[in-house]
Structure formats: C-alpha cells, structure tokens
C-alpha cells in the first residue's frame, strides 16, 4: 500500500534493536544504518546491525554522515565499505547521504551522488536533511533527478507531513530521539521507490 511502509534509522553506536521482532511483526519494513562518516571512519558495530536487519527481513541500507571536505573521497569510502557488505545489491534500501552537517551544500551533494553512482554502479540514492535545511540551504532542483529520493526530518509526530514539499520528497522522519528515527514514506512513493 502506498505510503504505509514504516522504517527506522540508526545513528552510530546505537544499541541493537530486536531485529527479529521488528521484521517478523512487519513493524519496520526498511532501515537506514549509519555505517560511515567522513572519508575514513567506519562503525564496525553498525556493520553487524546491517547484517542482522537483513537476516530479519528488513530492507536495510547504508547511511553516510557527510562532512565538509572532499565529497568524492567520502563517496569512494562509502563504496569501499559498502561493496563487501552487499549494500549495493538489488532489493537493498538505497544508500543515504546524511547532509545535515554545516558546510555540506548543493555542490557537495551533487559531487557525492555522481561519485557514488560511478564507484558503486548504482543509480538510486537517498539524501536526508532537516526540513529547515531543505527550506533554506539546499536547492534539489539543481541535482535531484528521477533516481534521487529526498528525505525530510521534521519531528512533528505526524507521519508524511514533512514540513516541506518537493516532487522528489519520498520519506519523512516524523519522530526521533537522536539515536533512532522513525520514518514513513510520503505519497505517492512506495517501498520499491527507495530500494535499489
């Protein structure tokens, strides 16, 4: 059903949820797990989280915390870490760029997407930012093509009312505590639209 799939995102060093329960009860259909940061950091515990989520039937994907600096180096880092994990296989949640850090701008996002697509041989990517950033910092019409899905974090507790609109807006983080975010698809996007 359109817009009904729910998901979670996990910040680095987050305690392991009970993936079996989440997957079996279909409470969570997708998960974005923060695995990489900048151009050289990997959360080894998150690697295990990604594997456990997949084993439980949750469509999981790799999330990268973008930092000011070389977007090309950061995208190559994501590809190096993600390939052995199978993070770019069909059916996985598309890789996510967490673009909230100060200094990450439109040029950074465009270069990161282009480089990751080349290095990982994929097209679909997700870009996550606060609603405030979408309203005032980013201009996705400059770089968001039909294989980019935008993700807005606005903790209003009302799923799918993301505080901002764009035709490529497909996900809304409606609640979160800084460690775990809760998400819903935004109509007319479906789960298939955010998977590789």
C-alpha positions as CSV (number, residue, x, y, z in Angstrom):
1,X,0.0,0.0,0.0
2,X,1.3,3.5,-0.9
3,X,2.9,5.5,1.9
4,X,2.3,2.8,4.6
5,X,5.7,1.2,4.9
6,X,7.5,2.4,8.0
7,X,11.2,2.4,8.8
8,X,13.9,3.4,11.2
9,X,17.3,5.0,11.0
10,X,20.1,4.3,13.5
11,X,22.8,6.7,14.4
12,X,26.3,5.4,15.0
13,X,26.8,3.5,18.3
14,X,23.1,2.8,18.7
15,X,22.1,-0.2,20.8
16,X,20.9,-3.1,18.7
17,X,17.1,-3.3,18.4
18,X,15.4,-6.7,18.3
19,X,15.6,-7.0,14.5
20,X,13.8,-10.4,14.6
21,X,10.7,-8.9,16.3
22,X,10.7,-5.9,14.1
23,X,11.0,-8.0,10.9
24,X,8.6,-10.7,11.9
25,X,5.8,-8.3,13.0
26,X,6.5,-6.2,10.0
27,X,6.6,-3.1,12.3
28,X,9.7,-2.0,10.3
29,X,10.0,-2.6,6.6
30,X,13.2,-0.6,6.0
31,X,16.1,0.7,8.0
32,X,19.0,3.1,7.3
33,X,22.0,2.3,9.4
34,X,24.8,4.8,9.8
35,X,28.0,2.9,8.8
36,X,30.4,5.5,7.5
37,X,31.4,9.1,8.4
38,X,33.7,11.5,6.5
39,X,36.3,9.8,4.4
40,X,37.8,7.2,6.7
41,X,35.6,6.2,9.6
42,X,33.5,3.0,9.9
43,X,31.2,2.0,12.7
44,X,32.1,-1.7,12.9
45,X,29.1,-2.4,15.2
46,X,26.8,-0.8,12.6
47,X,28.1,-3.4,10.1
48,X,26.7,-6.1,12.3
49,X,23.4,-4.1,12.6
50,X,23.0,-4.1,8.9
51,X,23.6,-7.8,8.6
52,X,21.1,-8.6,11.5
53,X,18.4,-6.3,9.9
54,X,18.8,-8.1,6.5
55,X,18.6,-11.5,8.2
56,X,15.3,-10.5,9.8
57,X,13.8,-9.5,6.5
58,X,14.2,-5.7,7.0
59,X,15.2,-3.9,3.8
60,X,18.4,-2.2,5.2
61,X,20.8,0.2,3.7
62,X,24.0,2.1,4.4
63,X,23.9,5.7,5.7
64,X,26.9,8.1,5.4
65,X,27.4,11.1,7.5
66,X,28.7,13.8,5.1
67,X,31.2,16.2,6.4
68,X,32.8,19.3,4.8
69,X,35.7,18.3,2.7
70,X,36.0,16.1,-0.4
71,X,32.7,14.6,-1.4
72,X,34.4,12.4,-3.9
73,X,36.7,10.9,-1.3
74,X,33.7,10.3,1.0
75,X,31.7,8.7,-1.7
76,X,34.6,6.4,-2.5
77,X,34.9,5.5,1.2
78,X,31.1,4.5,1.2
79,X,31.7,2.3,-1.9
80,X,34.8,0.6,-0.4
81,X,32.9,-0.2,2.8
82,X,29.5,-1.0,1.3
83,X,30.6,-3.4,-1.5
84,X,31.8,-6.2,0.8
85,X,28.6,-5.8,2.8
86,X,26.4,-6.2,-0.3
87,X,25.0,-2.7,0.4
88,X,24.5,-2.1,-3.3
89,X,22.7,-5.3,-4.2
90,X,19.2,-5.2,-5.7
91,X,16.5,-5.0,-3.0
92,X,18.6,-3.1,-0.5
93,X,17.5,0.3,0.8
94,X,19.3,2.8,-1.4
95,X,22.4,4.3,0.2
96,X,21.7,7.5,2.1
97,X,23.7,10.7,2.4
98,X,23.0,12.4,5.7
99,X,23.6,16.0,4.6
100,X,22.9,17.8,7.9
101,X,26.5,18.9,8.8
102,X,27.2,22.6,8.4
103,X,29.3,23.2,5.3
104,X,27.6,20.4,3.3
105,X,25.9,22.2,0.4
106,X,24.4,21.6,-3.1
107,X,27.8,21.3,-4.8
108,X,28.9,18.7,-2.2
109,X,25.6,16.7,-2.6
110,X,25.9,16.7,-6.4
111,X,29.5,15.6,-6.4
112,X,28.8,12.9,-3.8
113,X,25.9,11.4,-5.8
114,X,27.9,11.4,-9.0
115,X,30.9,9.7,-7.5
116,X,29.0,7.1,-5.5
117,X,27.0,6.2,-8.7
118,X,30.2,5.6,-10.6
119,X,32.0,3.7,-7.8
120,X,29.1,1.5,-6.7
121,X,27.5,1.1,-10.1
122,X,24.1,2.2,-8.9
123,X,21.6,5.0,-9.7
124,X,19.2,5.4,-6.8
125,X,20.4,7.4,-3.8
126,X,18.6,9.0,-0.8
127,X,19.5,12.4,0.6
128,X,18.5,13.2,4.2
129,X,18.3,16.6,5.8
130,X,16.3,18.6,8.3
131,X,13.2,20.3,6.9
132,X,14.8,23.6,7.8
133,X,17.8,22.7,5.6
134,X,15.5,21.8,2.7
135,X,13.8,25.2,3.1
136,X,16.9,27.4,3.3
137,X,20.1,25.6,2.4
138,X,19.5,23.1,-0.4
139,X,18.2,23.5,-3.9
140,X,17.4,20.0,-5.1
141,X,16.2,21.1,-8.4
142,X,19.8,21.6,-9.3
143,X,20.8,17.9,-8.7
144,X,17.8,15.7,-7.8
145,X,17.0,13.6,-10.8
146,X,14.5,10.8,-11.0
147,X,16.8,8.4,-9.1
148,X,17.3,10.7,-6.1
149,X,14.8,10.5,-3.3
150,X,14.7,13.3,-0.7
151,X,14.2,12.6,3.0
152,X,13.0,15.3,5.4
153,X,13.5,15.2,9.1
154,X,10.8,17.1,10.9
155,X,9.8,15.8,14.3
156,X,6.2,16.8,14.3
157,X,4.8,13.4,15.2
158,X,2.6,13.4,12.1
159,X,3.8,10.9,9.5
160,X,4.0,12.1,5.9
161,X,3.6,15.8,6.8
162,X,7.3,16.7,6.4
163,X,7.3,20.5,6.8
164,X,8.3,21.0,3.2
165,X,7.4,19.7,-0.2
166,X,9.2,18.7,-3.4
167,X,8.2,16.2,-6.1
168,X,11.2,14.0,-5.1
169,X,10.3,14.1,-1.4
170,X,9.7,10.4,-0.6
171,X,10.5,9.9,3.1
172,X,9.6,11.8,6.3
173,X,11.3,11.3,9.7
174,X,8.4,12.2,12.0
175,X,9.8,11.2,15.4
176,X,13.3,10.6,16.8
177,X,15.5,10.9,19.8
178,X,18.9,11.5,18.2
179,X,19.7,7.8,18.1
180,X,16.7,6.2,16.4
181,X,14.5,8.0,13.9
182,X,11.1,6.8,12.8
183,X,10.1,7.2,9.2
184,X,7.2,6.9,6.7
185,X,7.0,7.0,3.0
186,X,5.4,10.1,1.5
187,X,2.7,9.6,-1.1
188,X,3.0,8.7,-3.9
189,X,6.3,7.0,-3.1
190,X,6.3,3.2,-2.4
191,X,8.9,1.0,-0.8
192,X,10.0,-0.1,-4.2
193,X,10.9,3.6,-5.0
194,X,13.5,3.7,-2.2
195,X,15.2,0.4,-2.9
196,X,18.0,-0.5,-5.3
